[in-house]
Amino acid sequence: MEREDAVKGGKFLLILILVYVIFSLLIGLIPLEWIELLLAKVVLFFLNLTGMNGEIVFQEPVLILFENFSVQISYLCTGLLEFVLLVSAVIATEGIKRKKKIFGIIGAGIVTFVFNIVRIVFTVSLISESSLEVIELTHDVLFRISLFVLIAGYYFLWYYFSVKKK
């Protein structure tokens, strides 16, 4: 049984890596500024609701200019890394029907997008209220924790509900 588990794990890892590389290359064909711009517009919409008004500068990376500071929306802010990793894990998972994998991929896109919007809005909201040290720490900690929580948490929940008997 141990050898069989090792082969399954190795196959999962190999497929995960191959799919990740392929999807990363494909996403690289999309101009990154477009994705950053979409995210910046949604983030700015929610920040405007809280009274934080800004202006978007379309460049690489996209900038949001506020009265006293600016924020860059870069590749790592977009959630593409997390999304591609989740898609790769869903595709690499054996024993799950195609329909559940499709729902898993769609769900990963929605959850990743919403999660990153909330994370960015929260972080930007802190900028006008906190010191630079607090902002840097919060940004770094939130980014690292969100990577783990989003990827591991989403995959766990998707897998659990995909194999759960009705």
C-alpha distance (Angstrom), angle and dihedral (degrees) to the residues before:
residue distance angle dihedral
M1 . . .
E2 3.84 . .
R3 3.81 93.1 .
E4 3.80 91.0 48.7
D5 3.82 90.4 51.3
A6 3.80 90.8 48.4
V7 3.82 90.9 51.4
K8 3.83 90.9 48.6
G9 3.80 90.8 49.0
G10 3.79 92.1 47.5
K11 3.79 91.7 48.8
F12 3.82 90.7 49.4
L13 3.80 91.1 50.1
L14 3.81 93.9 46.7
I15 3.82 93.1 49.3
L16 3.81 90.9 44.2
I17 3.81 91.5 53.9
L18 3.82 94.5 44.4
V19 3.81 93.8 48.1
Y20 3.80 90.7 44.5
V21 3.80 92.3 53.0
I22 3.83 92.8 45.9
F23 3.81 94.5 47.8
S24 3.81 91.9 43.9
L25 3.80 89.6 54.6
L26 3.81 91.6 46.8
I27 3.80 92.8 49.1
G28 3.78 87.7 49.5
L29 3.82 87.3 67.0
I30 3.82 90.4 65.3
P31 3.80 113.1 82.2
L32 3.79 103.6 -107.2
E33 3.80 91.9 -144.3
W34 3.83 90.3 67.9
I35 3.78 93.0 56.6
E36 3.80 92.0 43.4
L37 3.82 89.7 48.3
L38 3.80 92.8 51.9
L39 3.79 90.8 49.8
A40 3.82 92.1 45.6
K41 3.82 91.6 51.4
V42 3.81 92.7 50.9
V43 3.82 92.2 44.8
L44 3.80 91.4 48.4
F45 3.82 90.7 48.8
F46 3.81 90.8 57.8
L47 3.79 93.1 41.7
N48 3.83 89.4 51.8
L49 3.82 87.7 56.6
T50 3.81 88.0 59.2
G51 3.80 92.4 48.8
M52 3.81 96.9 -100.3
N53 3.78 104.0 128.3
G54 3.76 121.9 -169.8
E55 3.75 146.3 156.7
I56 3.79 129.0 -120.8
V57 3.80 122.4 -130.7
F58 3.79 111.3 -158.6
Q59 3.80 106.4 -138.5
E60 3.81 137.6 104.8
P61 2.96 106.8 -52.7
V62 3.81 98.7 22.4
L63 3.81 113.8 -123.1
I64 3.78 130.2 -147.3
L65 3.80 109.5 -156.3
F66 3.79 118.6 -154.5
E67 3.80 128.3 179.3
N68 3.82 96.3 -89.5
F69 3.78 105.2 14.1
S70 3.80 145.2 16.9
V71 3.78 133.2 -133.4
Q72 3.79 127.9 -150.2
I73 3.79 118.8 -141.4
S74 3.80 101.5 -155.2
Y75 3.79 135.2 173.5
L76 3.81 92.8 -84.6
C77 3.82 89.9 54.6
T78 3.79 93.2 56.7
G79 3.79 97.4 70.8
L80 3.80 91.1 -130.1
L81 3.79 91.9 125.8
E82 3.81 91.6 53.2
F83 3.80 92.6 42.9
V84 3.80 94.5 50.7
L85 3.80 90.9 47.2
L86 3.82 91.7 50.0
V87 3.80 92.4 46.8
S88 3.80 89.3 49.6
A89 3.82 92.0 50.0
V90 3.81 92.4 47.9
I91 3.80 92.3 49.4
A92 3.82 92.3 45.2
T93 3.81 93.4 52.0
E94 3.81 112.9 105.1
G95 3.77 125.7 -145.4
I96 3.82 97.5 31.9
K97 3.80 120.4 115.9
R98 3.79 118.8 -114.3
K99 3.83 93.1 -115.5
K100 3.82 91.3 57.0
K101 3.79 90.3 47.3
I102 3.81 90.7 52.8
F103 3.80 90.4 50.4
G104 3.81 88.1 47.3
I105 3.80 92.0 53.7
I106 3.81 93.8 46.4
G107 3.80 90.3 46.6
A108 3.80 91.0 49.3
G109 3.79 90.0 54.7
I110 3.79 93.8 49.6
V111 3.81 95.7 42.7
T112 3.81 93.3 46.0
F113 3.81 93.2 48.9
V114 3.82 94.6 47.2
F115 3.82 93.2 42.3
N116 3.81 92.3 53.0
I117 3.81 92.7 47.0
V118 3.81 90.5 53.1
R119 3.81 91.6 45.9
I120 3.81 93.4 49.8
V121 3.82 95.1 43.8
F122 3.81 90.0 50.2
T123 3.80 93.1 47.6
V124 3.81 94.3 46.5
S125 3.81 90.4 47.4
L126 3.80 88.4 57.8
I127 3.80 92.9 53.9
S128 3.78 94.6 73.5
E129 3.82 91.5 45.4
S130 3.82 105.0 41.1
S131 3.78 145.7 52.1
L132 3.78 122.1 -95.1
E133 3.83 91.7 -106.9
V134 3.81 92.6 54.0
I135 3.79 91.2 46.7
E136 3.83 93.5 49.9
L137 3.80 92.2 47.0
T138 3.79 92.5 46.4
H139 3.79 92.2 47.5
D140 3.81 93.8 48.6
V141 3.81 95.3 43.4
L142 3.80 94.0 43.7
F143 3.79 91.2 48.5
R144 3.80 94.6 49.9
I145 3.80 95.1 42.1
S146 3.77 92.0 45.0
L147 3.79 91.1 52.5
F148 3.78 91.3 55.0
V149 3.81 98.0 38.0
L150 3.78 94.1 45.0
I151 3.80 97.4 45.9
A152 3.81 100.3 36.8
G153 3.80 94.6 35.0
Y154 3.78 96.4 48.1
Y155 3.80 94.3 44.0
F156 3.82 91.5 48.2
L157 3.81 93.1 50.2
W158 3.81 93.5 44.1
Y159 3.79 92.1 48.8
Y160 3.81 93.5 44.5
F161 3.80 93.6 52.2
S162 3.81 92.7 40.4
V163 3.82 94.0 57.8
K164 3.81 97.0 33.1
K165 3.78 113.6 115.3
K166 3.79 115.9 -126.5
